[in-house]
Amino acid sequence: MRRATGSIIVLAWLGATLTGLGLLASHAGQPGASGLVPQEWPAESNIPRASDRPTLVMFAHPRCPCTRASLAELSKVVARQPEVAVRIVFYRPTAPDSESWEQTDQVRAAAGIPGALVHWDIDGVEAQRFGAQTSGQALLFGPGGNLLFHGGLTPARGHVGDNLGSQSLTALLDGATSVPDCAPVFGCGLQQSAPVQRETKP
């Protein structure tokens, strides 16, 4: 009787574990939302655009753990294409503790990308102008302000590795024309006020 009970417990535990792993895998592969992306650089934007080279803008949530992978992939693209102007725009709400949002690993990682400029988007105003809704969404604009690409740079939430977005970006910056101009973006909602993972100052 004890042996049978033990077997039932083990099978139940295995079933719960497999179910949990399946849910995690499903969540990791679920793309985030993407808004209406403008075909030209928004004239009302306060983010500086380079006029002599392409400008790559990434919108990010400073407390989204998935964003670490997006920034890691962005760093690889910049290492291969250092001439691109990079703007990383972090969402920050109007809240009493909003200054603490600037002290996260994601923000430090962004600041460490050579040549990248970090901007703060209070209440997501800039994200709305660019149609960005998910952390890690990137948009590439040509020197004249025309949209060349939009989407994510990771194969799944929180995962690095070969993916359509990074490959398309690199090809476009190399001068290719017949490449996909969009890719799914994996991450948390940009204006998600309750962080998936809270971090404190070191």
C-alpha positions as CSV (number, residue, x, y, z in Angstrom):
1,M,0.0,0.0,0.0
2,R,2.8,2.4,0.9
3,R,4.6,1.5,-2.3
4,A,1.5,2.3,-4.4
5,T,0.9,5.6,-2.5
6,G,4.6,6.5,-3.2
7,S,4.2,5.8,-6.9
8,I,1.1,7.9,-7.1
9,I,2.9,10.8,-5.4
10,V,5.9,10.5,-7.7
11,L,3.7,10.4,-10.8
12,A,1.7,13.4,-9.6
13,W,4.9,15.3,-9.0
14,L,6.2,14.4,-12.5
15,G,2.9,15.5,-14.0
16,A,2.9,18.8,-12.3
17,T,6.6,19.4,-13.2
18,L,6.0,18.6,-16.9
19,T,2.9,20.9,-16.9
20,G,4.9,23.7,-15.4
21,L,7.7,23.3,-17.9
22,G,5.2,23.3,-20.7
23,L,3.6,26.5,-19.5
24,L,7.0,28.2,-19.2
25,A,7.9,27.1,-22.7
26,S,4.6,28.4,-24.0
27,H,5.1,31.7,-22.3
28,A,8.6,32.1,-23.5
29,G,7.5,31.6,-27.1
30,Q,4.5,34.0,-26.9
31,P,5.3,37.3,-28.7
32,G,4.3,40.6,-27.1
33,A,2.0,43.2,-28.6
34,S,3.1,45.6,-31.3
35,G,1.3,48.9,-31.9
36,L,0.9,50.9,-35.1
37,V,4.5,51.7,-36.1
38,P,5.0,54.9,-38.1
39,Q,6.7,54.7,-41.5
40,E,8.6,57.9,-40.8
41,W,10.4,59.2,-37.7
42,P,7.8,61.0,-35.6
43,A,8.3,64.8,-36.0
44,E,7.1,65.4,-32.4
45,S,9.7,63.0,-30.9
46,N,12.3,64.4,-28.5
47,I,14.7,61.6,-29.2
48,P,17.6,62.8,-31.3
49,R,17.9,61.1,-34.8
50,A,21.1,61.0,-36.7
51,S,20.9,62.5,-40.2
52,D,24.2,61.0,-41.5
53,R,23.6,57.4,-40.6
54,P,20.9,54.9,-39.6
55,T,19.3,55.3,-36.1
56,L,18.3,52.3,-34.1
57,V,15.8,52.9,-31.3
58,M,15.0,50.2,-28.7
59,F,12.2,50.7,-26.2
60,A,12.7,48.9,-22.9
61,H,11.2,48.3,-19.5
62,P,13.9,48.7,-16.8
63,R,12.5,45.9,-14.7
64,C,11.7,43.4,-17.4
65,P,14.0,40.4,-17.0
66,C,13.4,39.4,-20.6
67,T,15.1,42.7,-21.6
68,R,18.5,41.5,-20.6
69,A,18.5,39.1,-23.6
70,S,17.3,41.9,-25.9
71,L,20.1,44.2,-24.8
72,A,22.6,41.3,-25.2
73,E,21.5,40.8,-28.8
74,L,21.5,44.6,-29.4
75,S,25.1,44.7,-28.1
76,K,26.1,42.0,-30.7
77,V,24.5,44.0,-33.5
78,V,26.3,47.1,-32.5
79,A,29.6,45.3,-32.2
80,R,29.2,44.2,-35.9
81,Q,27.8,47.5,-37.0
82,P,29.4,50.3,-34.8
83,E,28.4,53.0,-37.3
84,V,24.7,52.8,-36.4
85,A,23.3,55.5,-33.9
86,V,21.7,53.7,-31.0
87,R,19.0,55.1,-28.7
88,I,17.7,53.0,-25.8
89,V,14.5,54.4,-24.4
90,F,13.4,53.2,-20.9
91,Y,9.9,53.6,-19.7
92,R,9.5,55.4,-16.3
93,P,6.2,56.2,-14.7
94,T,5.3,59.3,-12.8
95,A,5.4,57.8,-9.4
96,P,7.1,58.6,-6.0
97,D,9.6,55.8,-6.3
98,S,10.2,56.2,-10.1
99,E,13.9,57.2,-9.6
100,S,14.6,53.7,-8.3
101,W,13.7,52.4,-11.8
102,E,17.0,53.9,-13.1
103,Q,19.0,51.6,-10.8
104,T,18.6,48.2,-12.5
105,D,20.9,45.7,-14.3
106,Q,19.0,46.4,-17.5
107,V,19.8,50.1,-17.4
108,R,23.5,49.5,-16.5
109,A,23.7,47.0,-19.4
110,A,22.2,49.6,-21.8
111,A,24.7,52.2,-20.6
112,G,27.5,49.8,-21.3
113,I,26.8,49.4,-25.0
114,P,29.4,51.4,-26.9
115,G,28.0,54.6,-28.4
116,A,24.4,54.0,-27.1
117,L,22.5,56.9,-25.6
118,V,20.0,56.1,-22.8
119,H,16.8,58.1,-22.6
120,W,13.9,58.1,-20.2
121,D,10.3,58.0,-21.4
122,I,8.1,59.5,-18.8
123,D,4.7,57.7,-18.8
124,G,5.5,56.1,-22.2
125,V,4.9,59.2,-24.3
126,E,7.7,58.4,-26.8
127,A,6.7,54.7,-26.9
128,Q,3.2,55.8,-28.1
129,R,4.7,58.0,-30.8
130,F,6.7,55.0,-32.2
131,G,3.9,52.4,-31.7
132,A,6.0,50.4,-29.2
133,Q,4.1,48.3,-26.7
134,T,6.6,45.6,-25.7
135,S,10.0,45.8,-24.0
136,G,12.7,45.0,-26.4
137,Q,11.0,46.4,-29.5
138,A,13.5,47.9,-31.8
139,L,13.0,50.2,-34.8
140,L,15.6,51.0,-37.4
141,F,15.3,54.3,-39.4
142,G,17.4,55.4,-42.4
143,P,19.4,58.6,-42.5
144,G,16.3,60.3,-44.0
145,G,14.0,59.2,-41.3
146,N,12.3,56.3,-43.2
147,L,11.5,53.1,-41.3
148,L,13.6,50.2,-42.3
149,F,12.8,47.6,-39.7
150,H,10.8,47.0,-36.5
151,G,10.5,44.1,-34.1
152,G,12.4,42.1,-31.5
153,L,16.0,40.8,-31.4
154,T,15.5,37.6,-29.5
155,P,14.2,34.1,-30.4
156,A,12.0,34.0,-27.3
157,R,11.4,35.7,-24.0
158,G,14.7,36.0,-22.1
159,H,16.6,33.9,-24.6
160,V,19.7,34.9,-26.7
161,G,20.7,33.2,-29.9
162,D,20.1,33.3,-33.7
163,N,16.9,35.1,-34.5
164,L,15.1,36.7,-37.4
165,G,15.3,40.3,-35.9
166,S,19.1,40.4,-35.4
167,Q,19.8,38.8,-38.7
168,S,17.5,41.2,-40.6
169,L,19.0,44.2,-38.8
170,T,22.6,43.2,-39.5
171,A,21.7,42.5,-43.2
172,L,20.0,45.9,-43.6
173,L,22.9,47.7,-42.1
174,D,25.2,45.8,-44.5
175,G,23.1,47.3,-47.3
176,A,20.9,44.3,-48.1
177,T,17.4,45.1,-49.4
178,S,15.6,41.7,-49.8
179,V,15.3,40.8,-46.1
180,P,12.3,40.8,-43.7
181,D,11.5,44.2,-42.3
182,C,9.8,43.0,-39.2
183,A,10.1,40.3,-36.5
184,P,8.1,39.2,-33.4
185,V,9.2,40.9,-30.2
186,F,9.4,39.0,-26.9
187,G,9.1,40.8,-23.6
188,C,7.0,42.4,-20.9
189,G,4.5,45.1,-21.6
190,L,6.3,48.5,-21.7
191,Q,3.9,50.2,-19.4
192,Q,3.5,47.3,-17.0
193,S,3.6,49.2,-13.7
194,A,4.0,46.1,-11.5
195,P,7.5,44.8,-12.4
196,V,8.0,41.1,-13.1
197,Q,11.2,41.3,-11.1
198,R,12.0,44.1,-8.7
199,E,15.6,45.2,-8.2
200,T,17.2,47.4,-5.5
201,K,20.2,49.6,-5.6
202,P,23.5,47.8,-5.2
